[in-house]
Structure formats: structure tokens, C-alpha cells
Amino acid sequence: MFCVKIPRKPDTTLLSISPISRYQHLCLDSQFASIWSIFSVVRMLKLMAGSYLIVITEHDCVGTYWGHPIYKVSSLKVFPCDHSLSKSLAEQKKAGSEFSQLLNVAEQTCGLYLS
């Protein structure tokens, strides 16, 4: 279960998301070990190795364009969204492991901008 803080909602509003069923519901108190503030969803990747949710967890406003803010992404987080690798073949598990390493590098790479 993932629990995320919605930045534009009151501090007590948390969104709980099941990575397997993708069921979502709001919760008022924190019963979770980790809570993430998510500013934007970059992409949902559905691969043979499994599904991954890539989100922006930190950003800095670096300017505006026609009155719209431009943000530089300072932190990404990649969440695995299913446990399909536990039922995968050895080759798929190896590919999933290699892909996870690539995603970890992407998490630490700066330079993505969004508006």
C-alpha cells in the first residue's frame, strides 16, 4: 500500500493507493511507515518486467513562460506497482532487475523541466 500526501490539500489529507488493485481512497490519519508528497505523475510504465509509477517528489520553480511556472525536477521516485516478478521466469526476473537498476539511475539524474 502506498500513501501519498496531496500538496494542495490540507495537511491531514492522505491518499492511500493499493499497488496491486490500484484502489485509491483518502485517509485522514497516517498508519503508514512512509508518506510521499507527489507533485506530478510523470508516467506509468507497463513492461514485461512489471509496472512502475514514476512521480515527481521535489521541484523548484525556475521561471515562467507566458505567466505559467516552469519547474525543474529535483527528485523523482519510482514505485513498483505489482508483484508480477514473483511469478515470472528467470529471464524476466533478470530483465526486471536490470530495468530496476536503470530506473534507480533515472531517479538520481537531474535536468528534467516541466510546466
C-alpha positions in Angstrom: 0.0 0.0 0.0 1.3 3.4 -0.9 0.3 6.5 1.0 0.9 10.0 -0.6 0.4 13.5 0.7 -1.6 15.7 -1.7 0.3 19.1 -1.6 -2.6 21.3 -2.5 -4.9 19.7 0.1 -5.0 20.2 3.9 -2.0 18.7 5.7 -4.2 15.9 7.1 -5.3 14.6 3.7 -3.5 11.5 2.6 -4.2 9.3 -0.4 -3.8 5.6 0.0 -3.2 3.6 -3.2 -3.0 -0.2 -3.5 -0.2 -1.1 -6.0 -1.9 -4.4 -6.9 -5.6 -3.5 -7.3 -4.9 0.3 -7.8 -7.8 1.0 -5.4 -7.5 4.6 -4.0 -9.1 6.2 -1.0 -8.5 9.3 1.1 -7.4 8.7 4.7 -7.2 11.3 7.5 -4.6 9.8 9.8 -1.3 8.2 9.0 -0.9 4.5 9.6 1.9 4.1 7.1 5.6 3.9 7.6 6.4 6.2 4.6 4.4 9.1 3.2 5.5 10.8 0.0 4.5 14.3 -1.3 3.8 13.8 -5.0 3.7 16.9 -7.2 3.1 15.2 -10.5 2.9 11.8 -12.1 5.5 11.5 -14.9 4.5 8.2 -16.3 3.1 4.7 -15.7 5.4 2.2 -17.3 3.9 -1.2 -18.1 6.6 -3.6 -19.1 7.1 -7.4 -19.2 9.2 -7.0 -16.1 6.3 -5.3 -14.2 4.5 -2.0 -13.9 6.2 1.1 -12.4 4.8 4.5 -11.4 7.3 7.4 -11.9 6.5 10.5 -9.9 8.0 13.9 -9.1 8.6 14.3 -5.3 10.5 17.6 -5.3 10.7 20.5 -7.7 12.0 24.1 -7.9 10.3 27.0 -9.8 13.0 28.3 -12.1 10.9 30.8 -14.1 7.7 31.5 -16.0 6.6 31.3 -19.6 3.5 33.4 -20.5 2.6 33.5 -16.9 2.9 29.8 -16.3 5.5 28.5 -13.9 8.4 26.4 -15.2 9.7 23.8 -12.7 13.0 21.9 -12.6 12.6 18.4 -11.2 14.9 17.9 -8.3 13.7 14.5 -7.2 11.9 11.6 -8.8 10.7 8.4 -7.2 9.9 5.1 -8.9 7.3 2.8 -7.3 6.9 -0.8 -8.4 3.2 -1.3 -8.8 2.7 -5.1 -8.9 4.4 -8.3 -7.8 4.4 -10.0 -11.1 8.1 -10.7 -10.9 7.4 -13.2 -8.2 5.6 -15.4 -10.8 8.0 -14.6 -13.7 10.5 -16.8 -15.5 14.2 -16.4 -14.5 14.9 -14.4 -17.7 12.1 -12.0 -16.9 13.4 -11.6 -13.4 16.8 -10.8 -14.7 15.4 -8.2 -17.2 13.3 -6.7 -14.3 16.4 -6.4 -12.1 18.4 -4.7 -14.9 15.5 -2.3 -15.6 15.2 -1.5 -11.9 18.9 -0.5 -11.9 18.2 1.8 -14.8 15.3 3.3 -13.1 17.4 4.0 -10.0 19.9 5.9 -12.2 17.0 7.9 -13.7 15.8 8.7 -10.1 19.1 10.4 -9.4 19.5 12.3 -12.7 18.7 16.0 -12.6 17.7 18.1 -15.5 14.0 17.4 -16.3 11.8 20.5 -16.6 8.0 20.7 -16.7 5.3 23.3 -16.9 
